[in-house]
């Protein structure tokens, strides 16, 4: 009784299953990347930035008590 035919069948089924799973994973990654790429220009267009940088106001002076 030789295990070689069974080993080849199990190995080839494993390789086919691995390829199918890798294809499905690649498909899902591609769909998510496409969704992110389609939303990015809309977000940037909805929030325009001004040409001048924002400058923070200086802090108010703190009064010190005399000893």
C-alpha positions as CSV (number, residue, x, y, z in Angstrom):
1,X,0.0,0.0,0.0
2,X,1.6,3.2,-1.2
3,X,0.8,6.6,0.2
4,X,2.3,8.5,-2.7
5,X,-1.0,8.9,-4.7
6,X,-2.8,10.1,-1.5
7,X,0.0,12.5,-0.6
8,X,0.0,13.9,-4.1
9,X,-3.8,14.4,-4.0
10,X,-3.8,16.0,-0.6
11,X,-0.9,18.2,-1.5
12,X,-2.4,19.3,-4.8
13,X,-5.8,20.1,-3.0
14,X,-3.9,22.1,-0.4
15,X,-2.1,24.1,-3.1
16,X,-5.4,24.8,-4.9
17,X,-7.1,25.9,-1.7
18,X,-4.1,28.2,-0.9
19,X,-4.3,29.8,-4.3
20,X,-8.0,30.3,-4.0
21,X,-7.6,31.9,-0.6
22,X,-4.8,34.1,-1.8
23,X,-6.9,35.3,-4.7
24,X,-9.8,36.1,-2.4
25,X,-7.5,38.0,-0.1
26,X,-6.1,40.0,-2.9
27,X,-9.5,40.8,-4.2
28,X,-10.6,42.1,-0.8
29,X,-7.4,44.2,-0.5
30,X,-8.0,45.7,-3.9
31,X,-11.6,46.6,-3.1
32,X,-10.6,48.3,0.1
33,X,-7.7,50.2,-1.7
34,X,-10.1,51.4,-4.4
35,X,-12.6,52.6,-1.7
36,X,-9.9,54.6,0.0
37,X,-8.6,56.1,-3.3
38,X,-12.1,57.2,-4.3
39,X,-12.9,59.0,-1.0
40,X,-9.6,60.8,-0.5
41,X,-10.1,63.6,-3.2
42,X,-13.6,64.2,-1.9
43,X,-12.3,64.8,1.7
44,X,-9.5,67.1,0.5
45,X,-11.9,69.1,-1.7
46,X,-14.4,69.5,1.1
47,X,-11.8,71.1,3.5
48,X,-9.8,73.8,1.7
49,X,-6.8,75.2,3.5
50,X,-6.0,78.9,3.7
51,X,-2.8,80.2,2.1
52,X,-1.6,81.9,5.4
53,X,-0.6,79.6,8.2
54,X,-2.6,80.0,11.5
55,X,-0.7,81.9,14.2
56,X,-1.5,81.3,17.8
57,X,-2.1,84.3,20.1
58,X,0.5,84.9,22.8
59,X,-0.5,83.8,26.3
60,X,-1.9,86.5,28.6
61,X,0.6,87.9,31.2
62,X,0.2,86.4,34.7
63,X,0.1,88.9,37.6
64,X,2.4,87.9,40.5
65,X,1.6,88.8,44.1
66,X,4.1,90.8,46.2
67,X,5.5,88.9,49.2
